[in-house]
Structures are given as C-alpha cells and as structure tokens.
C-alpha cells in the first residue's frame, strides 16, 4: 500500500469513527451521556492526549475535559480566563510546550503536562449567546495539520449543537415544571376560593336567617308590648274616671290601691324591657356578692312574699370569687323569682335559692312548688311569649 492509499484509508477510518461518534452523541439524552460518547470515541477521530471543550450559553459555562480515558463535566458561572482570552482574540492558535509554560493563564491546567508537545485552540462564537472554545493537546512529534483542524471543527460544531439542544430541553422541562407547579398552586387557590365562597354563602344564609328571626322577634315584641302596655294604661284611665265620680273616702282608698298596683305592674314591664336593652350593652364583669344580691331581690318581692305566704330561703356555699355582669345576672334571677311567685301552688308555697361550686363551676339553683314544665316543652321555654301552661 503506497502512501496515498494509506492516507485515504486512514481518513476513511477517521470519518467512520466520527460517524459513530456523531451517532452516539445525537442519541445522548444528558450531558453525562455526551461525556461518555467523548470518552469512548474521540480517540479514534483525533490524537488527543488532553481534550477540553468549554461551552458558554446564557449565564452558565459547561466544561468537558477528557484525560486518560475519563471525561469530567463541570458547570460554572463564566468561561475560564484562558477561554475568555481566546474568545476575545477570535483566532485559532497552535502552541508549543514553551508557549504553554510561558502563559500564566495555563499554568494550572492539564496542558502543562510534560508529555504534551502541541496544543491547538479553536474559539467559536455561534449564533445567539453561545460561545465555544475547543482545546486539544497531543504528545506526538507532529503538529496538528489541516485535516485535524477540520475534524476539530466538526467535533466542536457537533458538540455545540447537541449541548444547545440538551440545554434547551432542560430549560423547557424546567419551565414546564414551573408551569405545572403554578397550575397546581392556581388550582389549590381556586379550591380555597371555592371553599371560602361556600363558607361565605353559608354565613350569609345563617345571618340572613338570624336577621329574619330577629325581625320577626322584634315585630312580635312590639306587637305584644303595645298590647301589654295598653291594658294597664286602659285600667289607669278607667280608675281615674271612677276616682272623679267617687265621693266616698273608702272607695277612693280602694281605687288608689288598684291604681298603685297597676302602675307597679307597668313599671315592672318597663324594667324588663330595659333588661333586654342592657343585654346589648358592654358591662365590665365584677365580683358578685351573692348574699347581698339575694337580699336585695328578697326585699324587692317582700310584699308579694308576705301577701301570698311564700317562704323564701337561700343558701350560699362559695369559697372562690366569681365575676359576672351584675345587671344581667340580677335581671335573670329576678325573672326566675317572679316566675316562681306568680306560678306557685296555693298551699305550702316556697322559693329556695342555692348558690354553690361544682367542679370549678358556679351553680345557681332556684326551686319552687309550681307544677313544673313538661319535658317536651322545655326546648322552647326561652322563645318569646311562650307559656308552658295556662296555670
């Protein structure tokens, strides 16, 4: 085989090796797989004792470095200082060991290895924001020639295109992931909004229902109160007419007693209405002196207790102080005592109040000799104008 045949055969084998290399690179799905393709095939295409490829795209630089059959991949924020210098010059370089030793930017690189005889540097600026610097060093006595330069350029273009493709795929995948997360967050926010809307609708329905209830209760209160006030006022007017017609001192005294009783009843009604208003007024809780409070209530109902022969007794057994709103508590107890007096049984009438502690709670019990309230009526006894019995 003559020299020309040898060169052609060698060139054909290199192209076949490059074709195999290109196929494996094109099939790579990640930067490490590109590195594996470089380590497995590059030695059949180029005589490369040290191979270094720096690809800068955007704000990141990816460096492939092949030495002794191992390809490492590093990612950094910017190209190396030597690559930056080469990109600025923009021209291919061929360096000797003396050139390498004298360049301070290469002093810490693999290219200062004593076996290296030639270094070829090929800077390439691609379209867009991609910049590439391909550096190949051999330990042969022969410098790289024009054919080596062509293969070097083909390798650079192949790897540049593939790395750009993989980085674009990574970017799209990252954006898809971010979009998916944003969609999930948006979906979650939509669900939360739906829950809030549902809760709001429920609250609006509840408040609307309560407002209707309050309106109906107010209407009932005004209607019944107007009638309740009209009866004693009519009685007062009637008694006043009888007083003007009466000439007997005895009759006048009887009418005056009826008048006083009617006015007292009217006053009690006003006090109860005032208690309804007081439930909406803020009142600072204070320590309740129960014996004093019960004595005041007993004094208020003294005439009714004497007149109806009702025995009123109480017992207070407390060791702790209890805070409450005195006005509201007084109104509650007053209504209970009045109810016990009004709906008592005729014989052996009594009212007994007991205040005590049970399991750190305050318990107030009021007992009387009334007929009580049937169990099925107990749930509605606090509704307005409800009576459990005509008696």
LUMDREN-505934 format. One line per 4 residues: their letters; for each residue z, y, x of C-alpha. Coordinates in steps of 0.5 Angstrom, whole numbers. Example, Ala and Ser with C-alpha at 12.3 -4.5 7.8 and 13.67 -1.06 7.14 Angstrom:
<pases>
as	16,-9,25 | 14,-2,27
</pases>
This chain:
<pases>
xxxx	0,0,0 | -2,7,3 | 2,13,3 | -2,16,-3
xxxx	0,9,-7 | 7,10,-5 | 8,17,-7 | 4,15,-14
xxxx	9,9,-15 | 15,13,-14 | 13,19,-18 | 11,14,-24
xxxx	18,10,-23 | 22,17,-23 | 18,19,-29 | 20,12,-33
xxxx	27,14,-30 | 27,21,-33 | 24,18,-40 | 30,13,-40
xxxx	35,19,-38 | 32,23,-44 | 32,18,-49 | 40,17,-47
xxxx	41,24,-47 | 38,25,-54 | 42,19,-57 | 48,22,-55
xxxx	53,25,-60 | 58,28,-56 | 59,32,-49 | 62,26,-46
xxxx	56,21,-48 | 52,26,-45 | 56,26,-38 | 55,18,-39
xxxx	48,19,-39 | 48,23,-33 | 52,18,-29 | 48,12,-31
xxxx	41,15,-30 | 41,21,-26 | 41,18,-19 | 34,14,-21
xxxx	31,21,-22 | 34,25,-17 | 37,24,-10 | 44,28,-12
xxxx	50,27,-8 | 53,32,-12 | 51,35,-18 | 53,41,-22
xxxx	51,44,-29 | 54,50,-32 | 52,52,-39 | 55,58,-42
xxxx	54,59,-49 | 58,64,-53 | 65,65,-50 | 65,58,-47
xxxx	62,55,-41 | 62,47,-40 | 61,45,-33 | 58,38,-32
xxxx	60,35,-25 | 57,29,-22 | 60,26,-16 | 61,19,-13
xxxx	58,16,-20 | 63,20,-24 | 61,25,-29 | 67,30,-31
xxxx	67,35,-36 | 71,42,-36 | 71,47,-41 | 73,54,-39
xxxx	72,62,-42 | 67,64,-37 | 62,61,-31 | 65,60,-24
xxxx	64,66,-20 | 58,63,-16 | 54,61,-22 | 55,69,-24
xxxx	52,71,-17 | 46,66,-18 | 45,69,-25 | 45,76,-23
xxxx	40,74,-18 | 36,70,-22 | 32,66,-17 | 32,59,-15
xxxx	36,58,-8 | 36,53,-2 | 42,53,2 | 43,49,9
xxxx	50,47,11 | 51,53,15 | 49,58,9 | 55,54,5
xxxx	60,54,10 | 59,62,10 | 59,63,3 | 66,64,1
xxxx	65,63,-7 | 63,56,-5 | 69,54,0 | 73,51,-5
xxxx	67,47,-8 | 65,40,-7 | 59,43,-4 | 63,44,3
xxxx	63,36,4 | 61,35,11 | 55,30,9 | 51,35,5
xxxx	45,37,8 | 41,41,3 | 43,45,-4 | 39,47,-9
xxxx	41,52,-14 | 37,53,-20 | 39,59,-25 | 36,59,-32
xxxx	37,64,-38 | 35,61,-44 | 34,65,-51 | 40,67,-55
xxxx	46,68,-51 | 45,61,-47 | 46,61,-39 | 45,55,-35
xxxx	46,54,-27 | 44,47,-24 | 46,46,-17 | 44,39,-13
xxxx	46,37,-6 | 44,31,-2 | 45,28,4 | 38,27,6
xxxx	35,30,12 | 29,32,8 | 30,38,4 | 28,38,-4
xxxx	21,39,-5 | 16,42,-11 | 17,35,-15 | 24,35,-14
xxxx	24,42,-17 | 20,40,-23 | 25,34,-24 | 31,39,-23
xxxx	28,44,-28 | 26,38,-33 | 33,36,-33 | 36,43,-34
xxxx	32,44,-40 | 33,37,-43 | 41,38,-42 | 41,45,-44
xxxx	37,43,-51 | 42,38,-52 | 48,41,-51 | 46,47,-55
xxxx	45,42,-61 | 51,39,-60 | 55,46,-60 | 51,48,-66
xxxx	53,41,-69 | 60,42,-67 | 60,50,-70 | 57,47,-77
xxxx	62,42,-77 | 68,47,-76 | 65,52,-81 | 64,46,-86
xxxx	72,44,-85 | 74,51,-85 | 70,52,-92 | 73,45,-94
xxxx	80,48,-93 | 78,55,-96 | 76,51,-102 | 82,47,-102
xxxx	86,53,-102 | 82,56,-107 | 82,50,-112 | 90,50,-111
xxxx	90,57,-112 | 86,56,-119 | 91,51,-121 | 97,55,-119
xxxx	94,61,-123 | 93,56,-129 | 100,54,-129 | 102,61,-129
xxxx	97,62,-135 | 100,56,-138 | 107,59,-137 | 106,66,-139
xxxx	103,63,-145 | 109,59,-147 | 113,65,-145 | 109,70,-150
xxxx	110,65,-155 | 117,64,-154 | 118,71,-154 | 114,73,-160
xxxx	117,67,-164 | 124,71,-162 | 121,77,-164 | 119,75,-171
xxxx	126,71,-171 | 130,78,-169 | 125,82,-174 | 127,77,-180
xxxx	134,77,-178 | 134,85,-178 | 131,85,-184 | 136,80,-187
xxxx	142,84,-184 | 139,91,-187 | 138,88,-194 | 145,84,-194
xxxx	148,90,-191 | 145,95,-196 | 148,91,-202 | 155,89,-199
xxxx	156,97,-198 | 153,98,-205 | 158,94,-208 | 165,98,-205
xxxx	161,104,-206 | 160,103,-213 | 167,101,-214 | 170,107,-211
xxxx	165,111,-215 | 168,107,-221 | 175,108,-219 | 174,116,-218
xxxx	172,116,-225 | 178,113,-228 | 182,117,-224 | 179,123,-227
xxxx	180,120,-234 | 187,117,-233 | 194,121,-234 | 199,116,-233
xxxx	202,116,-226 | 203,109,-227 | 195,108,-228 | 194,113,-222
xxxx	198,109,-217 | 195,102,-219 | 188,106,-218 | 190,109,-212
xxxx	192,102,-209 | 185,99,-211 | 182,105,-208 | 185,104,-202
xxxx	184,96,-202 | 176,98,-203 | 176,103,-197 | 179,98,-193
xxxx	174,93,-194 | 169,98,-193 | 172,99,-186 | 172,92,-184
xxxx	165,92,-186 | 163,98,-181 | 168,94,-176 | 164,88,-176
xxxx	157,92,-175 | 160,96,-170 | 162,89,-166 | 154,87,-167
xxxx	152,93,-163 | 157,92,-158 | 154,85,-156 | 149,89,-153
xxxx	153,94,-149 | 155,92,-142 | 162,92,-141 | 166,90,-135
xxxx	170,84,-135 | 177,85,-134 | 184,80,-134 | 186,78,-141
xxxx	193,79,-143 | 193,74,-149 | 200,74,-152 | 199,82,-152
xxxx	192,81,-155 | 194,76,-160 | 200,80,-162 | 195,86,-164
xxxx	191,81,-168 | 197,79,-172 | 199,86,-173 | 192,88,-176
xxxx	193,82,-181 | 200,83,-182 | 199,85,-190 | 195,79,-191
xxxx	199,74,-188 | 205,77,-192 | 202,77,-198 | 199,70,-198
xxxx	205,67,-195 | 201,65,-189 | 205,62,-183 | 202,65,-176
xxxx	204,62,-170 | 201,61,-163 | 202,58,-156 | 199,61,-149
xxxx	200,56,-143 | 196,59,-137 | 197,59,-130 | 191,63,-128
xxxx	188,70,-130 | 182,69,-134 | 176,75,-134 | 172,77,-140
xxxx	169,82,-144 | 175,85,-148 | 172,88,-154 | 167,82,-155
xxxx	173,77,-155 | 177,81,-160 | 171,81,-165 | 170,73,-164
xxxx	178,72,-165 | 179,77,-171 | 173,74,-175 | 176,67,-174
xxxx	183,69,-176 | 180,73,-182 | 176,67,-184 | 182,62,-184
xxxx	186,67,-188 | 180,68,-193 | 178,61,-194 | 185,58,-194
xxxx	188,53,-199 | 193,56,-203 | 199,51,-201 | 202,51,-194
xxxx	197,56,-191 | 198,57,-184 | 194,60,-178 | 195,57,-171
xxxx	192,59,-165 | 193,56,-158 | 190,58,-151 | 190,53,-145
xxxx	187,51,-139 | 183,44,-139 | 179,42,-132 | 179,49,-130
xxxx	176,52,-136 | 179,56,-142 | 180,53,-148 | 182,57,-155
xxxx	183,53,-161 | 185,56,-168 | 187,51,-173 | 188,53,-181
xxxx	189,49,-187 | 182,50,-190 | 177,45,-192 | 173,45,-186
xxxx	166,45,-185 | 162,38,-186 | 158,36,-180 | 151,36,-183
xxxx	152,44,-184 | 156,45,-177 | 149,47,-173 | 147,53,-178
xxxx	154,56,-179 | 152,61,-174 | 146,63,-178 | 146,70,-181
xxxx	150,70,-188 | 150,62,-188 | 156,59,-192 | 158,52,-191
xxx	162,52,-198 | 163,57,-204 | 170,56,-203
</pases>
